[in-house]
Amino acid sequence: MSVEGGHWYRRDGSPCYEVPTKAGGVRAVNLRWDRKLNLVPSVTTALQVVAKPALERWKCEQHALAAITLPRIEGETSDQLMRRIAEDAAAQSKAAAEEGTRIHDAIECAFKGQAYPHKYKNHVDAAMQRIGELFPGVHDWVAEEYFAHPLGYGGKTDLHSPSTGIVIDYKGKDGELWQDDVHAYAKAIGKDGEPCDKRCDYDQNIQLAAYQRGLRLRHNVCANLFVSRTHPGHIAHKVWSRDEVAYGLAYFDAALALWKIAHKYESSFTTEREAA
């Protein structure tokens, strides 16, 4: 099992995504070399020990699309073609992730009262309107907060309310989005023009539950916002019930325990608060 990559946090909650090298540059954290730093894994890093069928299916789709759209170059070997397909699929994934990050940053800026690129105004307006509709009595939203929990994990939340315990996470999607009145699943228009279900990734309530406890918030509902990268203003949501959040927390605890065993790394720590 690889110990490369992932996001890491110091015990004070500050992020530690890279470490300096002797040559004066930086490199990603490597658990084999950096155990003395006493870092804790992020929620998503800990969850790497369990399968993510939806993510793997999406990756396979990107490779399939690259395979059917890339013309073969004369004289190109099969190995060279496969390498180009993998590179093209990775480039598409990277572009989608980068655009999602820019939209995410714009929403963050809006909640902090900061300026953001005008091209994302429709994304931001739709997100803020939907949050207001879902939780009309909540006015103490905090955007982007880091944490490290003594159980041995850390993270960064998109949005949370200290008074209610509600945590919200944004997810980028492609295509038109609208709300399914029954299941509240995000839906999208496929490339063939036919509607295709895009169900919530199975672990999103797990992630939200871990964030909620990580910030020492009280138990409450949590929510995902699905923001369209390709159709500004299109948005859908999923509100996870208290029972679903409780299930997610139990699931995360099991995954975190497995992560520690798999990596032979005890990331738990004691703070003055716990010691008292």
Secondary structure, 3 states (H helix, E strand, C coil): CCCECCCEECCCCCECCEEECCCCCEEECECCCCHHHCCEEEHHHHHHHCCCHHHHHHHHHHHHHHHHHCCCCCCCCHHHHHHHHHHHHHHHHHHHHHHHHHHHHHHHHHHCCCCCCHHHHHHHHHHHHHHHHHCCCCCCCEEEEEEEECCCEEEEEEEECCCCCCEEEEEEECCCCCECCCCCCEEEECCCCCEEEECCCCCHHHHHHHHHHHCCCCCCCEEEEEEECCCCCCEEEEEECHHHHHHHHHHHHHHHHHHHHHHCCCCCCCCHHHHC
